[in-house]
Amino acid sequence: MAIYLDHAATSPLRAEALEAMLPYLRDHHGNPSSIHASGRRARQGLDEARERIAATLGAQPREIVFTSGGTEADNLAIKGVAWAASAKGRHIVTSSVEHKAVMSSCAMLERQGFEITYLPVDRSGRVDPDEVAAAIGPYTVLVSVQAANNEVGTVQPVAEIGALCRERRIAFHVDAVQSSAFAMPEPDAWQATLVSLSAHKLGGPKGIGALWVRRGTAMLPQLSGGAQERQRRAGTENVAGAIGFATAVALGLDADHAPMIGLRDRLIEGLTALPDVERTGHPTDRLPNSASVVIEGIEGGDLVAALDLEGIEASTGSACTTGSVEPSHVLLAMGIDPQLAHGSLRLTLGPQTTRADVERTIEVTAACIARLRAIAGLHSRAVATA
Ligand SMILES: Cc1ncc(COP(=O)(O)O)c(C=O)c1O
């Protein structure tokens, strides 16, 4: 069996979530908008899922908008609030290390005449709340900062940022897609206006997520064609998905993260003991499962492929687009040299990861790096003598 160290990409479906979903896939086939008994049964399941998710957030069920995942939740939050507020102002503040769902939504708004401030981060990937305060102007309508980064695991000071947004009465969106695998968001403590969630990062099914929207927030829908989700997201709801999501949320709440943090730190320690390997992200304020490094002299994609052949599943911070590998915008924003950023590796642990998995990963990664560097050395010598 492969050692799966890519939980930030997606996590295995929890058995309990699958069990809870099965009756809604097999037996309760009704459309929750139908008024007959089958429809009412599906509606009841959906309502219960909404109530359970709301309860874990300390929120009201009507504040939950089910979406197809984190990407849609981010799009809805950013474009929905920006469009609704465009008569008041057209300035948005975000960070330069957000997920592409946020970055691309902002880029689209920019093309529509909005002004976007992309805040810088420090070497560990942290946003400085003072920079947020300085960036907010009279026409700012939204601030969007993630709770934790998906590539390097750095946790952001969202409560501090939320406090200053509240003071200035500006909507605050938090992408909590990665952090909610470890602690459910606290919209009130963060003084947030909108929070994005995704089920498949926390042991739920793929294709379902949610946007928590504080009561009274003006937001235009992105999808039209139905009155579902209180007119905020048209389309027949993913009932089984919502039930799996709610079940996974309820299961994941009270885990003790100390053992995972120990394994994460051992992994970082073992990898950074290798020559020319540097940790990325914050040393301590990072997600319990996230170990990330940059490695001199290799391509991250080559290393991920080499590890895969050895039965270790990992990922790189680089995004592959149409055959060319661009260094990650997150690493570049953190001030990492573009050449070095090509050699990024992200290993994200799960509840099943063992000490033996971690030790084997360190050993195999060391061997793969040595092999790839030797090949790169041979290649550059061949080019030099050609
Ligand atoms: C921080 C963050 N936001 C948003 C998303 C998108 O979530 P989904 O895969 O559910 O669309 C991800 C997924 O990797 C993420 O890590």
The ligand as an ORCA input file, in Angstrom:
! r2SCAN-3c Opt
* xyz 0 1
  C      -7.166     26.936      0.721
  C      -8.036     26.297     -0.313
  N      -9.091     26.958     -0.800
  C      -9.908     26.421     -1.724
  C      -9.699     25.157     -2.209
  C     -10.639     24.581     -3.239
  O     -11.460     23.593     -2.660
  P     -12.213     22.498     -3.593
  O     -11.189     21.497     -3.969
  O     -13.269     21.939     -2.689
  O     -12.792     23.238     -4.733
  C      -8.594     24.417     -1.749
  C      -8.297     23.083     -2.308
  O      -7.158     22.692     -2.401
  C      -7.749     25.008     -0.768
  O      -6.694     24.348     -0.307
*
